[in-house]
Amino acid sequence: MTWLVALLLLLAAAAGSGVVLSRDPRRQIFAIAANGLVLSALFFALEAPDVALSELAVGTAATPLMFLVILAAIRMDRKG
Amino acid sequence: MSTRLRLALFAVAQLCLLPAIWKIARALPPFGNPIEIYGRSIDTLGPPLRHISNMVSAVNFDFRGLDTVGEEFMLLCAVTGAVTLLRGIRGEDRGAKAERLPGRPLLDRAESTILVARVFAPLILLFGLYMVLHATVTPGGGFQGGVIIASGLLLVYLGEGYDAWRCLAPSRVFDAMEGGGSLLFLLCGLGPMAAGGVFMENLLPLGSIKDVFSGGLIVIENASVAIAVIGGFAMLFLEFMEETRAAETENER
């Protein structure tokens, strides 16, 4: 195991904890995106570029965006 | 249930699971181990049999193509379900205004945002297209490229606004792409059967290795997955973004 993989594993642990520990939903969404970014870097370091690309597109762009939209819709419906 | 009791239960459950986890962890191949038997056989058989250099595509679209048919229809079902739930009148009008919380100022799009979106949107769309086309040569493929293209379309929204984005990305086109791509993929499986082969048998000329159009049937399957994924994800984004528009009548809520 190279130092790069070790570093990325530590980062992944930190980013995952960040998702769990952030209480504000809006921050949590960005924590999820950051976690996706770290995970895709880890997959890339582990020689799985295909998975890294999927994770990058789905985990860092698509999923957080949908969560953000849902959050916005919920907040707007609560105004009454 | 109090927090303490829950923590105690959690600890007990952990203790019960620990021997099993330990046993499984001991039986796993060591981290960073050389490629396993299945991977080695694919690496040996793939290039001579299918004339392609990206073995992940060979597995996805050929050796285990039936699994991908299943995944393709999972995606179709998921997208259909989400779109059925979300499709309504809200946001269908291109000029629909964004809903906002009362008292919150409506700021204009910053010029820097527009600049970044206009520079990067075409680049990302082009990169997605590159990824789709080079599925048989380099890592990536229809799924990854399709998601990249669909996300790149969102940059158009960011740069040009809702009106222009809806103009450029009409939902009917994506409906047709999602359904048509899935159908094409299924036909790639059934076509060889009609020609007297087995399901998804690679009957087309294979081309030369490291060429963009190598791999025979894999090229068509990859294109169909790309079409379906672009359609599916773009439609999901579209339906979700519609939810941020202001409702015009009460029963749109």
Interface residues (C-beta under 8 A of the other chain):
Chain A: M1 V5 P49 D50 L53 S54 A57 V58 A61 A62 L65 M66 V69 I70 A72 A73 R75 M76 D77 K79
Chain B: F31 G32 V56 E99 R100 L101 P102 M131 P139 G140 G141 F143 Q144 V147 I148 A150 S151 L154 F233 L236 F237 F240 M241 E243 T244 R253
